[in-house]
Amino acid sequence: MKVLKDKVAVITGAGGGIGSALARKLASSGCHLALADRNTAALEITAASLEGHGVRVSQHSVDISLREQMAALPEAVIAQHGQVNLLINNAGITYQKSFANHSIEDWETITGVNYWGVVYGCHYFLPALRDAGEAHIVNLSSMNALVGLPSQSSYCATKAAVKLLSESLWGELRPLGIGVTTVHPGAIRTDMMQATLDKADDQKVAQKTYALVQRIGMEPDKAAAKIITAVQRGRMRVRVGPDAVLVDILKRCFPVGLHRLLARAG
């Protein structure tokens, strides 16, 4: 999808971070936007930042982990925009907890957002994407989908599931003219970790990790630019950030040794 002008994009988790940055990048290219997030106040801030671009912007208060709400979203978007060309399943959450301290409720929450939210998005928007003629799906996975990290079992597991789901869809949907790009961001300066710091079982370590990400992470606007470029070039996957590239290489070269190092560091 080389031309974005007058296309319609749906972005989940559009209230902040990469989602908000993607909205700004797409709006600057003339792409109309349907912004989805369960945080309505954050949605309004993102929408306000897009004024002056001359594009249609709709706001949709949606909890992507709830099937009924996601099932109703395509109709609401089409009612306001008439079509959907680009679906960006961006929303995600993480708890910094050991597996032993993860409750089943924790797993259900993480899985609901990180995995089922993506499945629901792809499933319920597929008819509209087929009808669009030219369409693309972007699924936000993670660097953590490439290697299992201590105290990140639920996040790694769900993001790895998104990776493999996306690879399957890439092969299935190509004949329909629908592209699929999987995104593997490394450290990005967003508030995703801060939003759930109270869930961490080691607050001191969690605070240090968050501070490190804020210090070395890539700016969301730069990450968004890389993602949009990948869409325009029809790439199957994109690693965002030098840390994501490094982890991918190390995992391939040292599939066991890397985990020994991570276990000692943890």
Number of C-alpha atoms within 10 A of each C-alpha: 19 11 10 20 14 15 22 28 28 27 25 27 26 32 26 21 21 29 26 27 22 26 29 22 19 24 26 17 16 18 24 26 27 26 26 27 22 17 16 16 11 16 23 15 14 22 21 11 15 20 13 9 15 12 20 18 21 18 19 20 16 20 20 29 23 14 17 12 14 22 16 13 22 20 16 15 24 14 10 12 18 12 18 28 25 28 23 23 28 25 28 23 17 25 26 25 22 15 13 7 12 19 11 9 9 16 16 13 18 22 23 22 22 28 25 20 24 29 22 22 24 21 12 17 24 19 12 19 22 17 13 19 12 16 23 25 27 25 25 25 32 25 24 22 21 21 20 18 17 17 20 17 20 26 27 23 21 24 25 21 18 24 23 14 16 26 16 12 17 21 13 13 16 12 9 13 15 24 24 28 26 27 26 24 25 22 22 22 22 19 15 18 21 16 12 14 19 13 17 20 16 14 14 10 13 21 15 11 15 19 15 13 18 16 12 12 19 20 17 20 20 16 22 22 18 18 27 19 14 21 24 15 11 16 16 17 22 20 22 23 20 14 17 20 16 14 17 19 13 17 15 13 11 11 13 11 12 16 17 12 10 13 11 8 8 10
